[in-house]
Amino acid sequence: MKLTVFGATGGIGTQLIREGLARGHAMTAVARRPVDLGCDVVVAGLDDAEALAEAVAGRDAVLSALGMRLPEMRARRKQDANARSTVQADGARAQAAAMLATGVRRIVSVDAAGRVADEGDGAITRTLVKPLLQRLLREGFEDLAEAEKILRASTLDWTLIAPPRLTDGPHRPYRTVMDVNVRGGRTLSRTDVADAMLHALEEPTWIHRRINVAY
């Protein structure tokens, strides 16, 4: 397949490029600056509609690993107390516009299991752990929630992949649950987030669903 990756220089994005190339896919990375990732790179910001359309035109799917790390959020807050992270929502809008302009329909995007407490969680996680986590990471979770709204409102064939706390490490067997959190799922490596995102492209039943993934 021909795939375009947003957030290609981050931890999940670099794994997507590596895994995609290893599986024989033709990978295109979207990055804010020139970088050697071993594949085609389109240098563009999320406000560059023409370049983004070029990056997705003729591709089979878009993979979005956009995100802002907690230290980056804190640094922005020091510069501007009212600053809020909007990279996820801005990315969803830009990706949807570029895809609709070029006729590309399939998108798989990273979400976060922590932002939702549901019946998939145990009682302690649902009533104590998740509320605390949601207060600590409110800014990022609100941004992710807005991105989800944008994708759900679009006509795209979207899938959200929602891991818990990210780690580094090799492939391991993991669990997937549709639309609810994985009971007892606390971690997932970035390698396996990438694996799940690529697997989503082969799962038509995952279209228009939130897939929770964890060990």
C-alpha positions as a LaTeX table, in Angstrom:
\begin{tabular}{lrrr}
\hline
Residue & $x$ (\AA) & $y$ (\AA) & $z$ (\AA) \\
\hline
Met1 & 0.00 & 0.00 & 0.00 \\
Lys2 & 0.93 & 3.65 & $-0.36$ \\
Leu3 & 0.72 & 5.28 & 3.06 \\
Thr4 & 1.26 & 8.81 & 4.40 \\
Val5 & 2.32 & 9.31 & 8.01 \\
Phe6 & 1.70 & 12.50 & 9.99 \\
Gly7 & 3.80 & 12.97 & 13.12 \\
Ala8 & 6.45 & 10.85 & 11.43 \\
Thr9 & 9.37 & 12.08 & 13.56 \\
Gly10 & 7.80 & 11.14 & 16.91 \\
Gly11 & 8.11 & 7.88 & 18.78 \\
Ile12 & 5.09 & 6.19 & 17.18 \\
Gly13 & 5.64 & 7.86 & 13.81 \\
Thr14 & 9.17 & 6.54 & 13.41 \\
Gln15 & 7.93 & 3.06 & 14.29 \\
Leu16 & 5.19 & 3.39 & 11.66 \\
Ile17 & 7.75 & 4.28 & 9.02 \\
Arg18 & 10.06 & 1.45 & 10.06 \\
Glu19 & 7.29 & $-1.16$ & 10.26 \\
Gly20 & 5.64 & 0.02 & 7.06 \\
Leu21 & 8.84 & $-0.18$ & 5.05 \\
Ala22 & 9.61 & $-3.62$ & 6.51 \\
Arg23 & 6.22 & $-4.83$ & 5.29 \\
Gly24 & 6.80 & $-3.53$ & 1.78 \\
His25 & 4.58 & $-0.46$ & 1.91 \\
Ala26 & 5.50 & 2.75 & 0.07 \\
Met27 & 5.79 & 5.27 & 2.91 \\
Thr28 & 5.56 & 9.07 & 2.77 \\
Ala29 & 6.33 & 11.12 & 5.87 \\
Val30 & 4.97 & 14.59 & 6.62 \\
Ala31 & 7.42 & 16.58 & 8.74 \\
Arg32 & 7.91 & 20.21 & 9.73 \\
Arg33 & 11.56 & 20.11 & 8.73 \\
Pro34 & 13.77 & 18.08 & 6.36 \\
Val35 & 14.71 & 14.75 & 7.94 \\
Asp36 & 16.11 & 11.43 & 6.77 \\
Leu37 & 13.59 & 8.70 & 7.58 \\
Gly38 & 14.50 & 6.33 & 4.78 \\
Cys39 & 11.38 & 7.23 & 2.77 \\
Asp40 & 9.84 & 10.14 & 0.86 \\
Val41 & 9.39 & 13.22 & 3.05 \\
Val42 & 7.03 & 16.14 & 2.42 \\
Val43 & 8.05 & 19.18 & 4.46 \\
Ala44 & 4.89 & 21.00 & 5.50 \\
Gly45 & 3.07 & 22.56 & 8.41 \\
Leu46 & $-0.54$ & 21.77 & 9.16 \\
Asp47 & $-1.54$ & 25.11 & 7.65 \\
Asp48 & $-0.01$ & 24.31 & 4.24 \\
Ala49 & $-3.05$ & 22.93 & 2.44 \\
Glu50 & $-1.35$ & 22.60 & $-0.94$ \\
Ala51 & 1.61 & 20.61 & 0.41 \\
Leu52 & $-0.63$ & 18.39 & 2.52 \\
Ala53 & $-2.82$ & 17.60 & $-0.47$ \\
Glu54 & 0.33 & 16.63 & $-2.36$ \\
Ala55 & 1.38 & 14.42 & 0.54 \\
Val56 & $-1.85$ & 12.38 & 0.55 \\
Ala57 & $-2.85$ & 12.40 & $-3.13$ \\
Gly58 & $-2.79$ & 8.92 & $-4.64$ \\
Arg59 & $-2.23$ & 7.20 & $-1.29$ \\
Asp60 & $-4.28$ & 4.32 & 0.03 \\
Ala61 & $-4.47$ & 5.63 & 3.58 \\
Val62 & $-3.25$ & 8.20 & 6.09 \\
Leu63 & $-1.75$ & 7.27 & 9.46 \\
Ser64 & $-1.72$ & 10.01 & 12.10 \\
Ala65 & 0.70 & 9.82 & 15.02 \\
Leu66 & 0.49 & 13.52 & 15.83 \\
Gly67 & 0.82 & 14.55 & 19.43 \\
Met68 & 2.46 & 16.95 & 21.84 \\
Arg69 & 4.64 & 15.66 & 24.66 \\
Leu70 & 3.96 & 16.81 & 28.20 \\
Pro71 & 7.26 & 18.79 & 28.45 \\
Glu72 & 6.29 & 20.67 & 25.29 \\
Met73 & 2.89 & 21.53 & 26.76 \\
Arg74 & 4.53 & 22.80 & 29.94 \\
Ala75 & 7.04 & 24.88 & 27.97 \\
Arg76 & 4.24 & 26.51 & 25.99 \\
Arg77 & 2.31 & 27.20 & 29.18 \\
Lys78 & 5.33 & 29.00 & 30.65 \\
Gln79 & 5.44 & 31.27 & 27.61 \\
Asp80 & 1.68 & 31.82 & 27.60 \\
Ala81 & $-0.49$ & 30.85 & 30.56 \\
Asn82 & $-3.53$ & 30.65 & 28.28 \\
Ala83 & $-1.86$ & 28.49 & 25.63 \\
Arg84 & $-3.56$ & 25.20 & 24.85 \\
Ser85 & $-2.42$ & 22.29 & 22.72 \\
Thr86 & $-4.49$ & 21.98 & 19.56 \\
Val87 & $-2.14$ & 19.84 & 17.46 \\
Gln88 & $-4.50$ & 16.85 & 17.42 \\
Ala89 & $-7.56$ & 18.86 & 16.42 \\
Asp90 & $-5.61$ & 21.00 & 13.95 \\
Gly91 & $-4.15$ & 17.82 & 12.48 \\
Ala92 & $-7.55$ & 16.17 & 12.12 \\
Arg93 & $-8.94$ & 19.21 & 10.33 \\
Ala94 & $-5.93$ & 19.49 & 8.02 \\
Gln95 & $-5.87$ & 15.77 & 7.26 \\
Ala96 & $-9.61$ & 15.63 & 6.57 \\
Ala97 & $-9.40$ & 18.63 & 4.24 \\
Ala98 & $-6.45$ & 17.19 & 2.31 \\
Met99 & $-8.06$ & 13.76 & 2.05 \\
Leu100 & $-11.43$ & 15.07 & 0.93 \\
Ala101 & $-9.71$ & 17.28 & $-1.65$ \\
Thr102 & $-7.82$ & 14.30 & $-3.11$ \\
Gly103 & $-10.35$ & 11.49 & $-2.73$ \\
Val104 & $-8.45$ & 9.51 & $-0.08$ \\
Arg105 & $-10.83$ & 8.01 & 2.47 \\
Arg106 & $-8.99$ & 5.77 & 4.97 \\
Ile107 & $-7.35$ & 7.24 & 8.08 \\
Val108 & $-6.06$ & 5.59 & 11.25 \\
Ser109 & $-5.27$ & 7.96 & 14.10 \\
Val110 & $-3.74$ & 7.61 & 17.57 \\
Asp111 & $-6.00$ & 8.28 & 20.55 \\
Ala112 & $-5.44$ & 7.60 & 24.27 \\
Ala113 & $-7.18$ & 5.07 & 26.50 \\
Gly114 & $-6.65$ & 7.32 & 29.53 \\
Arg115 & $-9.05$ & 10.02 & 28.42 \\
Val116 & $-12.10$ & 7.72 & 28.66 \\
Ala117 & $-13.35$ & 5.84 & 31.73 \\
Asp118 & $-15.88$ & 3.18 & 30.82 \\
Glu119 & $-17.18$ & $-0.30$ & 31.63 \\
Gly120 & $-13.99$ & $-1.83$ & 30.29 \\
Asp121 & $-12.12$ & $-0.44$ & 33.31 \\
Gly122 & $-12.11$ & $-1.98$ & 36.76 \\
Ala123 & $-13.88$ & $-0.10$ & 39.55 \\
Ile124 & $-10.72$ & 1.45 & 41.03 \\
Thr125 & $-9.40$ & 2.51 & 37.64 \\
Arg126 & $-12.75$ & 3.96 & 36.63 \\
Thr127 & $-13.45$ & 5.89 & 39.84 \\
Leu128 & $-9.99$ & 6.84 & 41.10 \\
Val129 & $-7.15$ & 6.34 & 38.63 \\
Lys130 & $-8.77$ & 7.70 & 35.49 \\
Pro131 & $-10.25$ & 10.86 & 37.09 \\
Leu132 & $-6.81$ & 11.75 & 38.47 \\
Leu133 & $-5.13$ & 11.07 & 35.14 \\
Gln134 & $-7.73$ & 13.14 & 33.31 \\
Arg135 & $-7.04$ & 16.11 & 35.58 \\
Leu136 & $-3.29$ & 15.84 & 35.08 \\
Leu137 & $-3.52$ & 15.48 & 31.30 \\
Arg138 & $-6.67$ & 17.51 & 30.68 \\
Glu139 & $-5.18$ & 19.69 & 27.97 \\
Gly140 & $-4.01$ & 16.81 & 25.79 \\
Phe141 & $-7.15$ & 14.78 & 26.38 \\
Glu142 & $-9.40$ & 17.71 & 25.44 \\
Asp143 & $-7.41$ & 18.11 & 22.24 \\
Leu144 & $-7.85$ & 14.40 & 21.45 \\
Ala145 & $-11.59$ & 14.61 & 22.14 \\
Glu146 & $-11.92$ & 17.49 & 19.68 \\
Ala147 & $-9.96$ & 15.54 & 17.07 \\
Glu148 & $-12.33$ & 12.60 & 17.52 \\
Lys149 & $-15.34$ & 14.87 & 16.98 \\
Ile150 & $-13.81$ & 16.15 & 13.74 \\
Leu151 & $-13.19$ & 12.66 & 12.39 \\
Arg152 & $-16.63$ & 11.41 & 13.43 \\
Ala153 & $-18.27$ & 14.37 & 11.69 \\
Ser154 & $-16.35$ & 13.74 & 8.48 \\
Thr155 & $-17.21$ & 11.31 & 5.70 \\
Leu156 & $-13.85$ & 9.57 & 6.07 \\
Asp157 & $-13.33$ & 5.91 & 6.92 \\
Trp158 & $-11.61$ & 6.52 & 10.25 \\
Thr159 & $-10.31$ & 4.28 & 13.02 \\
Leu160 & $-8.96$ & 5.43 & 16.38 \\
Ile161 & $-6.26$ & 3.33 & 18.06 \\
Ala162 & $-6.28$ & 4.01 & 21.81 \\
Pro163 & $-3.30$ & 2.70 & 23.83 \\
Pro164 & $-2.65$ & 3.23 & 27.54 \\
Arg165 & 0.75 & 4.40 & 28.85 \\
Leu166 & 3.37 & 4.14 & 26.11 \\
Thr167 & 6.64 & 2.27 & 26.55 \\
Asp168 & 9.60 & 1.28 & 24.40 \\
Gly169 & 10.33 & $-2.30$ & 23.52 \\
Pro170 & 9.86 & $-5.07$ & 20.95 \\
His171 & 6.68 & $-6.70$ & 19.71 \\
Arg172 & 4.66 & $-8.66$ & 22.25 \\
Pro173 & 1.19 & $-10.23$ & 22.07 \\
Tyr174 & $-1.41$ & $-7.60$ & 22.86 \\
Arg175 & $-5.17$ & $-7.42$ & 23.31 \\
Thr176 & $-7.68$ & $-5.38$ & 21.33 \\
Val177 & $-11.21$ & $-4.45$ & 22.39 \\
Met178 & $-13.69$ & $-2.48$ & 20.31 \\
Asp179 & $-15.13$ & 0.75 & 21.74 \\
Val180 & $-14.31$ & 0.05 & 25.42 \\
Asn181 & $-11.05$ & 0.01 & 27.37 \\
Val182 & $-8.99$ & $-3.14$ & 27.82 \\
Arg183 & $-9.55$ & $-4.52$ & 31.34 \\
Gly184 & $-6.28$ & $-4.28$ & 33.25 \\
Gly185 & $-4.44$ & $-2.86$ & 30.24 \\
Arg186 & $-1.79$ & $-0.51$ & 31.60 \\
Thr187 & 0.94 & $-0.26$ & 28.95 \\
Leu188 & 1.71 & $-0.77$ & 25.26 \\
Ser189 & 4.97 & $-0.25$ & 23.40 \\
Arg190 & 5.17 & 2.27 & 20.59 \\
Thr191 & 6.23 & $-0.63$ & 18.37 \\
Asp192 & 2.90 & $-2.35$ & 19.02 \\
Val193 & 0.89 & 0.85 & 18.60 \\
Ala194 & 2.39 & 1.02 & 15.10 \\
Asp195 & 1.61 & $-2.66$ & 14.57 \\
Ala196 & $-2.03$ & $-2.12$ & 15.56 \\
Met197 & $-2.36$ & 0.92 & 13.30 \\
Leu198 & $-1.03$ & $-0.97$ & 10.30 \\
His199 & $-3.22$ & $-3.96$ & 11.15 \\
Ala200 & $-6.25$ & $-1.64$ & 11.20 \\
Leu201 & $-5.80$ & $-1.10$ & 7.46 \\
Glu202 & $-6.62$ & $-4.80$ & 6.96 \\
Glu203 & $-9.66$ & $-4.78$ & 9.28 \\
Pro204 & $-12.78$ & $-3.35$ & 7.60 \\
Thr205 & $-14.77$ & $-4.06$ & 10.78 \\
Trp206 & $-12.59$ & $-1.49$ & 12.58 \\
Ile207 & $-13.82$ & 1.36 & 10.38 \\
His208 & $-15.73$ & 3.99 & 12.40 \\
Arg209 & $-14.64$ & 2.35 & 15.65 \\
Arg210 & $-12.36$ & 3.16 & 18.57 \\
Ile211 & $-10.00$ & 0.24 & 19.09 \\
Asn212 & $-8.44$ & 0.00 & 22.53 \\
Val213 & $-5.11$ & $-1.82$ & 22.57 \\
Ala214 & $-3.03$ & $-2.96$ & 25.55 \\
Tyr215 & $-1.00$ & $-5.85$ & 26.96 \\
\hline
\end{tabular}
